[in-house]
Amino acid sequence: MAFDGTWKVNRNENYEKFMEKMGINVVKRKLASHDNLKLIITQEGNKFTVKESSTFRNIEVLFDLGVTFNYSLADGTELTGTWSLEGNKLVGKFKRVDNGNELNTVREIIGGEMVQTYVYEGVEAKRIFKKE
């Protein structure tokens, strides 16, 4: 339940390098670095609803912990995978549909901020969110 609430991206760490590794072109990378992403997260037991709103899109993502689902990144990259709760961390293990490469994501609350860490092909990036 610690993830419940409205979270607005505050800053990024190594995000541009991560997007480059993901194969996102330079124009989209520049735009994505300033996407004003807002996440509204609601948890009811093992069910999560994440409403994403940004400069690029507004979508609602529904998932159950441990249940495989499909997800599309803002640039159109298709993923399939799961979220699980490991201690106080939400751990996402995804595979790209186009090439099978793994994209791992961890969401955790650190000092009142939600830190979302991405790892893809050895490149790690963070997006840090503040609660609104």
Secondary structure as UniProt FT lines:
FT   TURN            2..3
FT   STRAND          5..13
FT   HELIX           15..21
FT   TURN            22..23
FT   HELIX           26..32
FT   TURN            33..34
FT   STRAND          38..44
FT   TURN            45..46
FT   STRAND          47..53
FT   STRAND          58..64
FT   TURN            65..66
FT   STRAND          69..72
FT   TURN            74..75
FT   STRAND          78..86
FT   TURN            87..88
FT   STRAND          89..96
FT   TURN            97..99
FT   STRAND          102..110
FT   TURN            111..112
FT   STRAND          113..120
FT   TURN            121..122
FT   STRAND          123..131
//
